[in-house]
Amino acid sequence: MIELEGVPELIDPVMVAAFEGWNDAGDAASTAVAHLDREWKGEVFAALDAEDYYDFQVNRPTVWMDGGVRKITWPTTRLSVVRVGGEKPRDLVLVRGIEPSMRWRSFCNELLGFAHELGVELVVILGALLGDTPHTRPVPISGTTSDSDLARRMDLEETKYEGPTGIVGVLQEACTHAGVPAVSLWAAVPHYVSQPPNPKATLALLNRLEDLIDVRIPLGELPEDARAWQVGVDQLAAEDSEVAEYVQTLEEARDTAELPEASGEAIAREFERYLRRRDGGSGPAGSGGHATADGSDSSSYLRDGPGGRTKPPKPPRPETDADDRAGTDDEDSSED
């Protein structure tokens, strides 16, 4: 039985979750939830028992000093609650942790127990994967769900992905089977510059979340950090002619594939976000690779590694990239 003493009755609560590890390329998703927690001063009210879900040889505890006393922080998943003010206040239940090493079904059931007790109306799970996307273009965000009615109502893709998945995909399906509306938002991170942080991908996830749950999210320094990140990657790419050529090929493929998306609907969405902001006032990762568009692990880098600079693979031809990207959208839903 879950007892939530000290947690007030919540207003239209939405649970927003992200997990470090395979589902979190560039730490984009976990950083987004950390940003929400920091900006709205979230109060932690629960933490899952680390002994139940984590292999401490994979995700090791850390030792730190507190006034001369040694203390240990165990890897776990914590829940906090924040209240978003405004004309229509609502509460967010933030879930942030590391992808568990074991007992995934029990892990999901425990989170769903909290969701039930708190009256959560929607679960939004954030993720990020590595993809063939240029860092110079807007970050692709895929919004997916297993619920056909929810897909129509919220303008999302109904996932058709089959293949390897992570805790994001398992939690989304657990929500579906429990009758809890659930959505996954996936950011595609350039595979050739996958080191964290990636503030541009984090910013894109928060913008999409803002549209989805109809709240204004204070962005702080994220827009400036995203611009600085892109300038830095531009400079690194310019140092290697092969990488620069590869990025240009990705740009051409992306522009060709997404030409129809330069539509009135996309423009209207950006304009609505601008109006909302104008009128609204102020307001450690697990080991291994990350999810990719084909469900495999990957850990390609732009910078030099121990064995020298990693060269990017030859990208798909522009005329076939549209089909490849369609597959990525379905996968994004999977990596849920």
N, C-alpha and C positions, 0 to 999 in steps of 0.2 A: 504493500500500500504506500503510495507516494503522498507525503504530507508536505504542504507548502506553507509553513508558518511564516508570517511576515510579508508575504507577497499579496499586495492589494488586488481587488477585483480588476481585471484588465478590460480595456476598451477596444473592441474589434481587433483582437490580437493576431498578429502575423508572426510566424516563426521563420527566421532567416538563419540558415546554417551554412558553414563552410568547414572543410577539413584539410589540413596540411597533408602533403604526400602526393600520391599518384594522380589525384584529382585536382591538383593545384599548381599547374605550370606557372613559373615566375612568381609564385606566392600571391597571385592576383586575387584569388577568391578569399583566402584567409585574411589578406590585408584589407579587403573591402569590409568584412565583418568587424575586424579590429578598428577600422575607421569609424564605423557606426557606433561602436561601443565607446570609443574615445570622445567623439563629438557630442554624444548625448549622455555621457557620464553614466554608463550602464552599471547596475548593481548586481553582482554575482549572487545568485540565490541557491545554486546547486552545482555539484560536480560529480561526475560518474566515478565509481571506484576504479582506480587505475589497475588494481590487481585482476579485475575481471576481464579486461579487454586488451591489455598491452603486453608485449614481449619487451622486457626492459633491456635485452641485448640488442634490440632493433631500435627502440626509442628510449634512450638512456635518461635516467633522472639527472638533475643538475644540482650541484652543491653551491651554496652561496653563504655569505657572512651577513649576519644581522646584529649589529652592535657587539661584535666579537663572538657571537654564537653561530656555530655552523648549522645551517638548515638545508633541507632537501626539498626540491620541487619535483613532483612526479608528473610524467606525461599523462594528460587526461583530457576530458572534454568538459567544458564549463558552460553553464547557462546563465545569462543575465537578462535583465528586463530594462527597457528604456521607454519613456513616454515622449511621443512626438506631439508638440503643441500645435496651435493654430485654430482655425475655425472648426475643423473636424479632427480633434485629437484622437490618436490611436496609439496602441502599445505594440512594441516589437519585442519578441523573445529571441535573443541572439544566442546561437549555438556555435561555439568555436572550439576546435580541438584538433587532434591528429587522427588520421584514418586508423581505426583499431586493427590490431594484429590478429584477433581471434573473436569468436562468438559474435559475429555480425548480426545474427537474427536477434539475439538477446539485447545487443546494443541498440538496434532500431526499436525494439519493443519498449525499452526503457525511455527512449526519447519520445515515443508515441504516448507513453503513459503521462509524461509531463504535458504534452500537447493537449491530451484529453482533459486533464485536471485544470489546465489554464484556459480552456475554451478556445483554443487556437482555431481560426477559421481558414487559414491557408498556410502551407509550408512552402517556402522558397529556398531551394538549395543552390548555392553558387559553386561553379567549377571553372577550371581553365585547362585547356589542352594545347599541345604543340601542333602547329599546322603550317601549311605552305601559304603563309600570308605575309605581305610586305609590311615592315614597320612604319612605312611612310603613309599608309592608308588608314582609314578608320578601322578600329578593332571590330571584327565580326562577332556579333553576339547572337547565339541561338537560344530561343526560348522554347522549351519542349515540355510535354506532359503525356501521361498515359491515358488521360481522361478525354474522350472525344468531345464531350459537352464543354469541358473547361477550355479545350483548344479553340473551339468556335467562339466562346464567350470572351476570351482574353486574347484572341488573335495570336495563338501559339501553334507550333507544329506538333502533330501527334507523332510520338516517337515510333519508329519502325526498326530501330537498330537491333542487330543480333551480333553478339561477340563478347569479348572480355569487358568487364565493368568494374567499377570501384564502389566504395561505400555510398557515393552519391546516387548511383543507379539503384543500389539495393535499398537505400532509405526511401527513394521515390516510389519504388514498387511496394514497399511495406506500407507507405501512406495510402497508396491506391487501394490495396487489399483491406485496409482498415477503414476505408471510406473517408479519408482525410484528403481534401484537395491539395495537390502537390505540383509544383512547377520547378524545373531546373533551368538555370541560366548559365550558359557556357561561353566563355571568352576564348577566342583562338589567338594564341601567342606565337609570334614568329619562332620557328624551331631553331633558327640560326643565332638567336640571341635570347636564350631561355633562362639565363641567370636571373634570380630575383635581385631587387624588386622590379616590377613592371608597372609603374604608376599609370601608364596609358591604358593598360588592360583593366586595372582596378577601377579607374575612372569610368570606363565604358560599362562595366558591370553595374556600378552605382547608378549611372544614368538610366540604364534599362530597368533596374529595380525601382527607381523613382517613378518611371512611367507605369510599371506594373501595379504597384500598390498605391499609387496616387498620393505620395507624400513628397515634400521638398526636403532633400538631403543636403545639409551644409557640406560643401566640398573642401573648405579650408585651402590648403596649399597644393592640393592634388593637381589642379589644372596646370599650375606652374611647374610642378614636378614632372608632369607628363611631357610638357614642352621641352624641358631640360633633358629628359631621357631620350627623346627623339633626336635632339641635336647631338647628344653624345653618341648614339648609335650611327647617325649620319657620318660623324667623323671617323668612327671605327671602320665603317664599311668603305669609306673613301680611301682608306689606307691599303686596301686590297682590291685590285682591279677585277679579280674573278668574283669576289663577293659583290662588288658594285654591279657587275654585269648580271649576276644572279638576281639581285634585288630588282633591277630594271625589268628582267623577264617576268618576275612575279607581279610587278606593277602592271605590266601589259596584260597578263593573264587575268588579273583581278578586274581591271577596268573593262576588259572585253566581256567577262562573265557577268558583271554587275551593271552593265549599261542600262538594262531595263529598270533597275532599282532607283535610278535618278528620277523618281516619279513624284507626282503630287502628294502621294501618301507619305513618302519619306520626308519631303520638305515640310509638310504640315506637322509631322511629329516633332521635328526639330523646332519649328516655330512655337508649338504649344509648350515645349520645355522652356524656351526663351521667355515666353509670357509668364509662365509659372514662377520662374526665378525672379523676373522683374517685379512682379506683384507680390511675391511671397515674403519679402523682407529678408533679414539676415538669419539669419538663422545660425619554434625551431623545426625545420622540415624533416619528414621521414626519409629514410634512405631509399635509393632506387630512382628510376626514371619517372616520367610523367605520361599521362594519357595522350595519345595522338589520334589523328583522324581515322586511323585504321584499327584502333584499339590496342596497339602494341605499346611497349615502353620505348622511350627515346630520351637522349640527353646530349643533343648536338649543341655546340657553342660557337660563337663568333670569335671569341678571344682564344689565344693559344692555350693548349692543354699540355699535359706532361709529354705527349708524343708529338707536339707541334700543332700548327693550326689545322683545325678541322674544316675541310672543304665541303660546301653544301652540295647535295646531289643535284643532278640536272632536273629542273622543274618540268611539269607537264606542259604540253603545248597549249597556247591560249584557247584554241578551239575545243579542247577536251576538258579544260579546267572547270567549266560550268557543271559538267557531270560529276567531276571529282568533288566539287564543293557541295553539291547536293548530298553526296554520300557523307561528307563531313557533318552536315546539319543533322542527319539521322544519328550519326555516331555521337554528336554532342549530346543528343538526348540520352544516349545510352550511358555515357559516362556519368550520367546522372548519378 
